[in-house]
Amino acid sequence: MKKWIVAGLLALGLGSAALAEEGGFPLDRAPNLTNDTAALQHGAKLFVNYCLNCHSATFMRFNRLRDIGLTEQQIKDNLLFPTDKVGDLMKATIDPKQAKEWFGANPPDLTLVARSREGAGGSGADYLYTYLRSFYRDDSRPTGWNNLVFPNVGMPHVLWQLQGERKPVFEKAEEHGKEVEVFKGWERVKPGTMSDDEYDHAVADLVAYMQWMSEPVQNTRVRIGVWVLLYLGVFTLVAWRLNAAFWKDVK
């Protein structure tokens, strides 16, 4: 009984990006928004409101959100409970003892999930972006939800009020002499508070924040790397000309 619950909790932390590698549900490419301050701020808000209830990000402190343009006062007013401090780690509000009793294991930490989910089928951001947009109603599951990226997932769809309810549409086709069901699209069952485009943008913002959170200095690293390569290119040219000048009279 506990196995499906534990599997669901591990879906993000220890789940299977290998599904794409093994011919599973194809991953959509996530928009690269790690340089978009507004998107990162919105993603941080979604993360705190919808993810931090069960999942921690214990390698990240709230005050690090100043790096995406938020002031300490904004962090206090919008992202913290009255008992929390700006310098605190981003820990889940769920009681670890209760979580272990309910699920058999604590929900995994999400600080590095955007990096750990990278595989041959796509980046970790691609995995998260597709995963969070692939839930559908399934009354046969204990939670009432299933997922095309992670079949029989134990995790419920925490963003369902935003997205609404959908069901996948499959079409029978023949593949290698066998009849298989091929995914063709989605059918709306019940609308959410957001349109499809609005929800996709919200998920893109959330994934961008999780991608930034996994390595806050990644954009700085890339910028420095460009200058380092330019320097090495210029230095190589200078060294080549110096070498030619030193040896021009040597036969």
N, C-alpha and C positions, 0 to 999 in steps of 0.2 A: 504493500500500500504506500509505503514511504518512497519507493523507488522513483515513481513518476514525479513526485514532489521535488525530490532532490535533483532529478534530471532537469526539471524546469528552472530551478534556482541556479543550476550550473550553466544554463543556456547562454548567458552573457559572459560569465567568468571563465567557464571551462568548456563551453559548448563547442559546436563543430563547424568551424569555417571550412572544414574538409568536405562538407556536403557539396560545395561548389566544385571542389577538386574531383569528387567522385561522381560527377554528373548529376548532382542534385539541382535544386531550384536555382536558376541563374541570378546573379547579383546585379542590381542596378548601380550605376556609378553615382556616388554621392557628390553633390556640389562642394567645391573647395572654398569654404567660407572662413578659414582660420585667420584671414586678414581683415575680415569684416567685423568691426567692433560692435555694431548694432546687433548682428546675428549672434555673436558670442554672448552678449548680454542677455538677449532673449533666450538663448539656449541654457544659460546658467539659471535663469528663472524657472524654465521648464524642468531642469534637472532637480532643483531644490524642491519644487512643488510635487513632482510625480515620481522621481527616482529615489530621492534621499529618504523617503519614508521607510524603505526596506534595505536599500543598498547604500553602503558607505563609500566614501572616497577618502580614505584615511591618510593618503599621501599628499593631500591638498588641504590648505588652510583657507578659510573664508577671505582673509586679508589679501591673498594672492589675486583675488578678483580685481584688485586695483590695476593689475596689468592689462585688463581689458576695458579700462576706462571708468570703472565704478569708484565712487568715493566711499570712504568708510561709513559715512552717514547713509548713503544709498544702500550699502550692504546691510546695515543695521535695520533700516526701515523696510526693506523688501525681501531680504533673504534669511533673516535670523529670527529665531524665537526670542522672546524677552530674556530668557535665562541664558542664552548663548552669548559668546563674545566674538569679536571680529577675528581674534587670533586663534580661535578654536579650530581643530581639525573638522573636516566635513564627515561627521559620523551620523549614521542612521538613527532615527528616533525609536526604532523598534528595539524592544528588550532582547538581547542575545539569548537569554535563557528561554524566553517564550518562543523565539524564533526556532531554536533548536528543538523545543518540545513540539511545536506545530509542524515543522517541516523536516525534522531530522537533521538539519544542517542550517547554518546561518547563510543568508543570501551573500553571494560573492561581492568582493570589493570591486568597484568599477573604475578606479583611478586609471588603470592602464589597459582597460578593455579594448580601446580603439587601436592599440598597438598589438595586443595579443591575438586579435582576431584576423590579422592579415594572413592571407594564403594565396595559393596559385589562382584561385577564382576571383580575387579582388582584394582590395585593401580592407583594413579593419573598419574604416568608415563606410565602405561599400556594404559590408556585412551588416552593420548596425542600421544603416539607412534602409536596406531592404527588409531586414528583420522587423523593424518597428512599423513597416507599412504592409506587412503580409499576414496580419492576424485576421481570423474570421470566426464566426460563430460556429460552434460544433457542440451540439447537445450531448454527444456521446462522451465528451471529456468532462472530468470532474469539475473543472473551472468554468466550463461552458465555452472555452476558446481553444483554438488550434492555430498553427502557424505553418505556412508553406516552406519557409526556410528551415525551421526546426520542427518537423512533424511530431505530433503528440507531446508538444511542449507542456510543462506543468505550470509555467508562468501565465497568469491572466493578462489580458490586454488592458494595461493601466491607462492608456490614452483613448479608450473607446468612446468616451463622451465627446471628445474632440473630433474623432474620425467618423463615428457612427458605426453601424454594423453592415458588413458585407459578406458575401459568400462567393467562393471561386467558381468559375465556369470551366468545365473540362469538356474536351471533345475526344471521342475515341479515334484512334489512328493505329495503323499497322507499322510496327518497327521490328526489324530483324525477324519477320515471320510471326510476331506476337502482337496481340491487340493490347494497346496501352492507352491510358488516359493522358491527354496533353492539355496543359493549362492554356486557356484562351483569353482570360480576362476576369473582371470582377462584376458582380451584379449587386446593386445597392439594395439593402434590406431596410435600413433605417438611417436617416441622415443624422449627422452629428452637428455640433455647434460650428464646425468649420467646413468649408467646401473642400473638395479633393486637392485643389491647388494650394489652398491655405494650409491644409494639414501637411502636405509634402514640404512646404516651406518651413513649417514649424519643426518637423522632424529633421530637416536639413540643418536648422539652427541648433537643435539639441545635439545632433551628431557632431557638428562643428565644435561645439563646446567640449564634448567628450574627447574629441580629437585634440583640441588645444590642451585640455587638462592632462592628457597622457604625456605631453611634452611641451610645457609652456614656452620654452625657448626655441622651439623648432623654427619659427620664422626668422628669429635673429641668427640662428645657426645657418640657415640658407643664405641670408644676406651676407654674412661674414664669409661663407664659402665662395660666393661669387667674387668678392674682392680678393680672396686668397688666390683663386684661379687666375684672375686678371694679373695679379702681381707676379705669379709664377710664369705666366706667359710673357710678360715684359722682361722679367729677369732672364728667361731662357733666350730671348732675342739679344739682350745685352751680352750675355755670356757667349753666345755664338759669335757675335761680332768681335768681342775681345779675343776669343780664341783664334779667329782668322787673322787679327792684327798681330798677335804674338808670334804666329807661325808663318807669316807671309814671306819672310826672308830665309826660312829654313827649307832646304831642298833635300 
